Amino acid sequence: MRTFDFSPLYRSTVGFDQLQSLLDSVTRDASPTYPPYNIERLGEAEYRITMAVAGFSENDLSIEVKQNVLTISGKRSEPENTNYLYQGIAGRSFERRFQLADHVEVKGAQLENGLLHVDLVRRIPEELKPRQIAIKSSVSNARTIEGNLAAAE
């Protein structure tokens, strides 16, 4: 597979650190496949990440959001006396990162039947929402000024 060198772009940009790290993360060769997950759209501004974490308890899982990156990690502690004849259920440690769009917040998380559900919502501040601007006609203002001048004479 081809790899791309973005270092010439880094020399000529200022303030685009997040874009650079996003490009680096997209072009990495090995992307983890464990644990499997789904991303659902529940509504206009609501999303859910569902991750299969069979065998993990609430105490084994950690969810953190920092600078628009959601990190879900799990570290399961195995009992010392366990002697498996066959171990088909994966219980290894993991760390998954999701790049969140601007104004996406984690609403909550719940663990149910071996599935971790992380609910997300997009809340755009009022000052960033599109708004209509009224257009005033300059013709009506000119008539008012002319009328005031005529009245003053």
PEPESUL-V682164 format. One record per residue. N is the residue number from 0. RES is the residue in one letter. OMEGA is omega in whole degrees, 0 to 359 (NA if undefined). D_LAST is the distance of its C-alpha to the last C-alpha in Angstrom with 1 decimal. Layout:
N,RES,OMEGA,D_LAST ; N,RES,OMEGA,D_LAST
This chain:
0,M,182,84.2 ; 1,R,172,81.7 ; 2,T,182,79.8 ; 3,F,178,76.5 ; 4,D,181,75.7 ; 5,F,184,72.0 ; 6,S,176,72.4 ; 7,P,178,70.5 ; 8,L,183,67.5 ; 9,Y,182,67.8 ; 10,R,186,67.5 ; 11,S,179,64.1 ; 12,T,177,62.4 ; 13,V,176,60.9 ; 14,G,180,60.2 ; 15,F,183,61.9 ; 16,D,181,65.0 ; 17,Q,178,64.9 ; 18,L,180,64.7 ; 19,Q,180,67.7 ; 20,S,177,69.8 ; 21,L,177,69.0 ; 22,L,179,70.2 ; 23,D,183,73.3 ; 24,S,180,74.1 ; 25,V,185,73.6 ; 26,T,176,75.9 ; 27,R,183,78.8 ; 28,D,187,82.0 ; 29,A,174,83.6 ; 30,S,183,81.6 ; 31,P,179,83.3 ; 32,T,181,84.5 ; 33,Y,350,85.7 ; 34,P,179,84.7 ; 35,P,182,83.3 ; 36,Y,173,79.8 ; 37,N,171,77.3 ; 38,I,183,73.5 ; 39,E,170,72.0 ; 40,R,184,68.5 ; 41,L,181,68.3 ; 42,G,181,64.7 ; 43,E,183,61.3 ; 44,A,182,61.3 ; 45,E,182,64.8 ; 46,Y,177,67.9 ; 47,R,171,71.5 ; 48,I,178,74.1 ; 49,T,184,77.6 ; 50,M,179,80.4 ; 51,A,183,84.2 ; 52,V,181,85.7 ; 53,A,178,89.0 ; 54,G,178,91.1 ; 55,F,175,88.2 ; 56,S,179,87.3 ; 57,E,181,84.0 ; 58,N,181,85.5 ; 59,D,186,86.3 ; 60,L,178,82.7 ; 61,S,178,79.7 ; 62,I,182,76.1 ; 63,E,175,73.5 ; 64,V,179,70.0 ; 65,K,177,68.8 ; 66,Q,178,65.9 ; 67,N,175,65.6 ; 68,V,176,69.4 ; 69,L,180,71.4 ; 70,T,176,75.1 ; 71,I,181,77.8 ; 72,S,180,81.2 ; 73,G,177,84.5 ; 74,K,184,87.7 ; 75,R,177,90.6 ; 76,S,181,93.5 ; 77,E,173,96.8 ; 78,P,185,99.7 ; 79,E,186,102.4 ; 80,N,184,105.3 ; 81,T,179,104.0 ; 82,N,183,106.4 ; 83,Y,168,105.0 ; 84,L,174,107.3 ; 85,Y,179,104.3 ; 86,Q,181,100.6 ; 87,G,179,98.3 ; 88,I,182,95.3 ; 89,A,178,93.2 ; 90,G,183,92.3 ; 91,R,179,91.3 ; 92,S,180,88.4 ; 93,F,172,85.1 ; 94,E,179,81.5 ; 95,R,179,78.8 ; 96,R,177,75.3 ; 97,F,177,72.3 ; 98,Q,181,69.0 ; 99,L,176,66.2 ; 100,A,178,62.7 ; 101,D,176,59.7 ; 102,H,174,58.9 ; 103,V,183,62.4 ; 104,E,174,64.1 ; 105,V,182,67.6 ; 106,K,181,67.5 ; 107,G,179,71.2 ; 108,A,177,74.7 ; 109,Q,179,77.9 ; 110,L,185,81.4 ; 111,E,177,83.1 ; 112,N,178,86.4 ; 113,G,178,86.5 ; 114,L,176,82.9 ; 115,L,179,80.1 ; 116,H,176,76.7 ; 117,V,182,73.6 ; 118,D,182,70.4 ; 119,L,177,67.2 ; 120,V,176,63.6 ; 121,R,179,60.4 ; 122,R,180,57.5 ; 123,I,179,54.4 ; 124,P,182,51.9 ; 125,E,183,48.6 ; 126,E,179,46.6 ; 127,L,179,48.8 ; 128,K,177,48.5 ; 129,P,178,46.4 ; 130,R,179,43.0 ; 131,Q,178,40.2 ; 132,I,179,36.8 ; 133,A,179,33.8 ; 134,I,179,31.8 ; 135,K,179,28.0 ; 136,S,179,26.0 ; 137,S,180,23.4 ; 138,V,181,21.8 ; 139,S,177,20.5 ; 140,N,180,18.9 ; 141,A,179,17.0 ; 142,R,180,15.6 ; 143,T,179,14.6 ; 144,I,179,12.7 ; 145,E,179,11.0 ; 146,G,179,10.2 ; 147,N,178,8.9 ; 148,L,181,6.5 ; 149,A,180,5.4 ; 150,A,182,5.5 ; 151,A,181,3.8 ; 152,E,NA,0.0
